[in-house]
Amino acid sequence: MITTLLKYLINSDDNPLLYSNEVNYSITNNEVKSAGFLEVYYNAETKKYSVHCFGENTLLNRKANPIEDKATIESYLNV
């Protein structure tokens, strides 16, 4: 199993944006529903991703919504 740590946000249209610490972005908090950190796991046998969402983005003043964010991001990654 492969694991990666990223940051993420879910915008007002329920679209996830996954990014590393090195990426700069410009977005207002009105466009963001939730944000935080993301552990991404890839299972090579099943060829599926699973995620763990946690924390918050203090710059945007948004917290992770672990259960909803997990479902949104996993459905996006496992298309």
C-alpha positions in Angstrom: 0.0 0.0 0.0 1.3 3.5 -0.9 0.6 6.5 1.3 0.9 10.2 0.5 0.2 13.3 2.7 -1.4 16.3 0.9 -3.6 19.3 1.6 -7.1 19.6 0.2 -10.1 21.8 0.0 -13.7 21.2 -1.1 -15.2 24.1 -3.0 -18.8 25.3 -3.0 -19.6 23.0 -6.0 -18.3 19.9 -4.0 -15.2 19.6 -6.2 -12.1 18.6 -4.4 -8.7 20.3 -4.9 -5.7 18.2 -3.8 -2.3 19.9 -3.5 1.1 19.7 -1.9 2.6 22.2 0.5 4.6 23.8 -2.4 1.6 24.9 -4.3 0.3 28.5 -4.0 -3.3 29.1 -4.7 -5.7 32.1 -4.7 -9.2 31.4 -3.5 -11.6 33.1 -1.1 -13.1 31.5 1.9 -16.6 32.0 0.4 -15.7 29.5 -2.2 -14.5 26.8 0.2 -16.8 24.4 2.2 -14.0 22.5 4.0 -10.3 22.2 4.0 -7.5 20.3 5.8 -5.0 17.5 5.4 -5.4 14.3 3.6 -3.6 10.9 3.8 -4.1 9.1 0.5 -3.7 5.3 0.4 -3.5 3.3 -2.8 -4.1 -0.4 -2.8 -2.4 -2.0 -5.8 -4.4 -5.2 -5.5 -7.8 -3.6 -5.7 -6.5 -0.6 -7.7 -8.6 1.7 -5.3 -7.8 4.8 -3.3 -8.9 5.4 0.2 -8.4 8.6 2.2 -8.3 10.0 5.7 -9.2 13.6 6.1 -8.3 15.7 9.2 -7.2 19.0 10.5 -7.9 22.5 9.2 -6.7 25.3 7.0 -6.1 28.3 9.3 -5.5 30.7 6.4 -9.0 29.9 5.0 -10.5 29.4 8.5 -12.1 26.1 7.4 -12.0 22.7 9.1 -12.0 19.2 7.6 -15.4 17.4 7.6 -13.9 14.0 7.7 -16.8 11.8 6.8 -18.3 13.9 4.0 -14.9 15.0 2.6 -13.7 11.3 2.5 -16.8 10.3 0.5 -16.4 13.2 -1.9 -12.6 12.7 -2.5 -12.8 8.9 -2.8 -15.6 9.1 -5.4 -13.4 11.6 -7.3 -10.3 9.4 -7.2 -12.0 6.1 -7.9 -13.8 7.0 -11.1 
